[in-house]
Amino acid sequence: MQFYYGQQMPLRILDEAEFWKHQEEEHTVVIRELVAGLEEPFVEALKKWEEVLSATHQQIVRYIESVVRAGSYLPSELQQQALQLVSYCLQQSLDFIKLCQQIKTESAAVRNNPTAKVVLNHIIRESEYFIGIAQVLLYGR
């Protein structure tokens, strides 16, 4: 992560959030497709998460468009709203990790699927990576 973006830093933060929310959205599909016999409550939870993450992703895209249109002058209110959105994304990732950990520990289908365990650990690490980036960008100033 480079910190020489200056005035473009809100755009950089949103760019990271946009990428990782899209990743998490795709991960809901990966888990459902990979784990044959995944229990219905987990399947339904992942479908809901897919919708929520998609909505968050679209909201981030709208903010990116607003920041780009603002050009060299970024109103402080827009900058604050963007930072609040990224903070929301950070919390959302924490909650998504909890679901992935729950699936990993409580699902019999995952218990009997070593590949699924590896993939879930990878997905969790990727979300943790975003959380680390978001925390540095939000609180490391």
N, C-alpha and C positions, 0 to 999 in steps of 0.2 A: 504494500500500500504506500503510495507516494503522497506527500502532503504539500506539494507545490501547486496545487490547483487554485489557491487564492480565492478569488470571487466565484470561481466555478465549483467550490467545495460542496455546496448544496446539491449541485447536479451530480457530482461524483458519489455522494452519499446515496442519492436516489438511484443512481445507476447500479450500485451494489445491491440495494434492496430489491430492485426490479429483477436482477439476475437470480438472486437467491429465492425469492418468492416463486418465481417460475420453476426453479429446480424443485422446491418442496412440493409444488403442485404436481409435477411429474412424478415425484417419489411416491405420492399416494397411489398412482396407477401402477408403478413398478411393484410395490408391495402386494397390491391386489392380484396382479398378474403372476407374480413369482410364487406366491404361497397358495398352492392348491389346497382346498379345504379350509381356508381361513374362516374362522367363526364369523357368523353373520353380524354380530354386534361390531366387530372390528371392520368388516367390509363396509357397513353403513357409516361408521365413524370416519373411515377413510374417504368415502364418497362425499360426506359433508365437508371434510377438510379440503377436498379438491375444490369444491365450490367456493369456500371461504378464501382459500389461497388465490384462486383465480380472480375473485373480486378485489382482493388486496393488490394483486399484480396490476389489474386494470387501473386502480386508483393511483398507484405509483406512476404508471405511464402518463396519466392525466397531469400529475404534478410535474413530471419531467417536461412535458409539452409546455406547461405554464412557465417553468423556469427558463426554458429555451426562448420562449416568446418575450420574456422580460428583458432579455438582452443583458447589457452591461449593468443596468440598474435592477437590483433585486429587492423589492419591498421587504422590509423586515418582517412584516406579517406573513408573507409567503414563505420566507426562510424559516420562521418559527413553526408554521404549519407543516412544512416538509420535515423538520426535525421531529415534530410530534408524531408524524406518520412513521418515521423510521423507528422511533421508540416503540410504537405500537407493533411494528414488524418484529422487533427484537423480542417482545413479550410473546408474540404469536409463535415465533420459533421455539421459545422455551416450552410453550404448551404443546407444540407439535412433537418435540422431543419426548415429552412425557407420554404421549400416545404411543410413539414408536417403542419406548422402553416397556410400556405396558404390554404391547403386542409381543415383544420379545420374551417377556417373562411369563405371561399368562396364556399364550396361545399354544395349544397342543400341536397344531399344524406347524408352527415355527419350531417348536421343541424337536420335532422329528425331521427338520429340514436344515442341515448345517449351512447350506448356501444362503438360506433366508436369514440366518443369524448374522452371517458375514455382511450381507447387504444391509440389514437393519443397522448394524454397527457403523457401516460406511455412511449411511443416510444421517444417522445421529451426528457423526463427526462433521459432516458437511454443514448441518444446521448450526452446530457449535462454532464452526469457523465463521459463519455469518454473524453470530452473536458476538464473537470476539471483535470482528471488524466494526460492527455497529457500536459496541461499547467504546472502542477507541475513538471513533468519529464523533460520537455523541458526548462523551464525558472526558476525553483525553486532551481537551484543549487547554 
